[in-house]
Amino acid sequence: MWDSIVNILSFTGVKEKSVWQDIFITSLILPLTFFLLRSLLNWWERKKPLKQLFNGFLDKNQEVLVFHSQMSGAYDDYRFNPDQKYIVRFPNPIPTDKGNLLIQKKCNIDPVLSQEEGQCLADTYNILGKADKTEFIEIGDLIKDWDVWSKPVFSLGFNPKTHKLMEKCDPIYFKLSYDKLTLGDVTIGSSYPNDGGIVQKSFIKNTKIPVFILAGLGTLGTGITSYYLRNNSITLGKLYGNKPFCVLLSAKKNEGNSSTIVRNVYPNPSWNRVVFHPFAYLKFKRDIYPNI
């Protein structure tokens, strides 16, 4: 075979078989080496941090529960109303009114969730999807799954399950008091136009079962927690791995998710994480202290 190849390429003036063999082998080795290095870099920069951050969530057959507020209609005295009515509004422009809206009637559809919690739920699926977890992600039922503590959990908003998780998990670094969130020496409130939220990674006490609490004082406060985690999960994975942490966030209601600011983080990343990921740490610190 090589003799035929050399004859075909003899017009180049190179007639040594060993030269063409070296060229052929090199043409295979270099792209393969580049591919392996690129795959290794991608694993180090993206896959490994996500695998560590969501360790316990990602096993192929591991069921993950996602809880949200599951709101139901009520009478004026807050008794459950089984015949609550809702409407869905959608555009139907007409020549005399470009902003005209029609309605679609709904009833008996409880429980429902807010738009921000819906976005938070979508973000949660996207976050786990980035870590290659796409199956066995279930919506937890606040009634049927109330006593389930053996599965990894995402809890969205300060729903009753979140409050119970604050008792069942250790550590919980933040404090909640009515309309205020406190982490360390920083306290934020929800007076207009401000809102705030927390991203808390923790574990069920005396177990290795991981829990993420993504919750805010208001609906925007909950929305910014998943927005932050979605955009910073790799950085958090690099700096915290599988360790617990808490991020305190704030945003302006009249500006939305784009106004999200990191107000405090606890604890600081360990020194060995900082050494291995100095650029991630520098970005992390600048998010908290923009003037660095």
N, C-alpha and C positions, 0 to 999 in steps of 0.2 A: 504493500500500500504506500509506504513512504517513498519508494522509488518512483512510483507514478506521480506522487505529489511533487517531488523534486523536479521531475521532467516537465510537468505543467508549469512550474514556477521558474524554470531555468532562464526565462527571458530577463529575470532580475539580476542575473550574473552570480547568484548564490546557489552553489551546487552541493554544498555540504549538508548531508541528511541531518546531522546533529544540530545544526543551526536552526533548521525548520522545526525540529522536535522541541527545541528550547522555546522558540517563539510560540508554538502551539500550547505548550504547558503553561507558559507565562500568561498567555491570553486567557486561560482558564482560572489560574490562581489569583490574579489581581482582582477581577470582578468578584470572585467568591470571597476573597479576603475583605473587600470593601463592603459586601453585603453582610458578612458576619459582624464586622465592626459597627456598621450602622444599626444592625439588629441589637447588638449588645448595648450601644449607646441609648437606643430607644427604650430598652428594658430598664437601664439604669435611671434614665431621666423621666420616664413616664410610668411604665408598668410596675416596677418595683415599689415606688412610693404609694401608688394606689393599692397594690396588694397588701402593703403594710397598714395603711390607713384603715382599710375596710377588712382587715383580717377578722375572720369569724363570720363575715357576711357572704363570702364568695365561694364556699364549697358548692360543688355542682348541684347537689340535691338538698342544700340547706334552705329551708323556708325562712324568708324574711318578712316581718310584719311591719306595715306602715299604717300608723294611726293618724286620723285627723278628727276635727271637731264633731262631725256627724250631727249637724243641727237639725232640729225638727220644729215644725210650726207650733205655736202656743196661743192660748187665749190671753186676754188682758191680765189675768191673774197668774199667768205662766203655767197653767195646767196644759198638758199635751193636747193638741188639737189634731185629731186623726183625719180631719177633712180640710186641712190647710190648702189654700189656693195660691198659685203662682202664675206669673206671666213671663214669657220670653219675648223681648222686643228685638226687632230686626228691621233693616232699612227697606223702604218701599217708596222711592222718590216719585213724585208726580210733577207735572209741569208747573203747578203753582206752589209747590213745597218740596224742594230738593231734600229736605231733612225729614220728610214724613216717615213715621215708623208704624209698622203693624205689630200686632201681638199674637203670640201663640199661647193658648191656655193650657195649664198643667195643674194636676191635683194628685194627691196620694203618691207623691214621689219622695217623701222623706226617707232617709236623711239626705241633707244637702250640705254643700260646703261653699265657702266664700271663693271669689275669683282668685284672691291671693293664695289661699290654701291649694286651690287647683293648680296654680302655677308652681307652687312649692312641691306638690305631688309629682308634676311632670319633671321638675328639676331632679327630684330624688331618683326617678327611673333613669334619667340621663346620666346622673352621677354614677350610679351602680353600673350602668351600661358601659361607661368609659373604663370601668374596672373589669369588664367582661362578665358581669352578672346580669343575665337577661331572663332567667327563669326562676320560678318559685318565689316571686315577689308578690305578696298578697296584701290586700287592704284589711287591716285589723278591724274587728267589730268591737266597739267599746263595751257592749254587753256580753256577747258570746265569748270574746277573747280577754275579758277583764282579768282573769286569773292566770293567764298564760305568761310565764316569766322565763321560759326555757328556750326562747327563740330570739335572735337578734332583732332589734327594733329601731325604726325611725319614728319619732313622734313629732307631729307638726302642729305648732300652735300650743298655747297653754290650755289644752283640752284636759279632761279629768285623768286620762291615762298619763299625760305628762306630769301632772301634779303627783300622781302615785309613783311614777318613776323617780321623781325627785326624792322620795322617801326610800325607794328600793335600791337606788344606785349609789355607788361610791367610786370616785369623789363627785360631788356637785360643787363647783367652784363659785357659782353666782348666787345672788340672793334676790328674791322677788318679793316686793311689798306693794300690793295694790297696783299703782300706776308708775312704779319705779323699778329699774333693774340696776343691780350693783355688782361690780366685779373689782375686787381689790379696793383701791381708793377712788374709783370712778363710778358715779351714779348718773343715770340718764332717765328722763321722764318722757311722757307722751303728750305734753301740752303742745297745741298747734303752733308751728307746723312740724314739730319733731315727732319721731317715732323711733323705737329701738328694739333690738332683738339679740338673741344669743345663739351661738353654735356650741353646744356642749357635747364632747365625747366622753363617755363614761362606761361603766360596767355594772351589771346586776351584782349586788353585794355577795362576796364570797364565791364568785364564779368568774369565768372568762367570757361571759356572754356580753357582747358589745351593744351599746345603745348610743344613738345620736338623737339629741333633742334640738330641734330647730323651731324656735318659738319667739314671738314678739309681743310687745305690749298692745299693738294694734295690728290690723290686717297687713299693712305695709311692713311693719316690724317683722312679721313672720315671713313675708315674701323676700326680704333682703337677706335672711339667713340662708335660704337655699341658693339664692343668687350668689352670695359670697362663697359658699362651699363649692358650687358648681365651677366657679372661676378660679378657685384657689386650692382645690383638693390635692393637686400634685405638690404644691409648695408645702401644704400642711403635712402631707405624707413624708416628704423629705425631712422636715424638721421635727416631727413628732412620732413618725412610725406608727406603732400600735398603742402609744401611750395616751392617757386622757389629757384633755385640754379644754379651754373655754375661750371663745372670742366674743367680745361685746361690741355690738354694731349700732350705728345710728344712721338715720336718713331723714330727709324732709318730705313730708306728705305731698307737697305741691311740686316736687321734682322727681319723685319715684326712685327706682333702683339705682339709677346712675349717680345719685347723691350719697350712696352708701359710704360710710367712713368707719374705719376700725378705731374704736375708742380705747380698748384695752385688751390684753391677752394674758392668760395665766395658765400654767407657769411658763417661764422662758424655756426655749428649747435647750436640750443638754449640749454640753460643749462638743462632744464627739459628732453630733448631728451638724453643728455649726461648722466644724472643721471639714466635714465631707461635702457640705453643701453651702459654701460661703456666699455664692451669688443669690441663692434662694433666701438665705438669712438676711442679706443686705436689702433685698426687695421687701421682705417681711417687715423689717424694722422701719423702712421708709413708709410703709403703709400706715404704721402707727405714729411715727414721728416724721412727717413730711419734710421737715427742714434739715434732716441729717444730710 
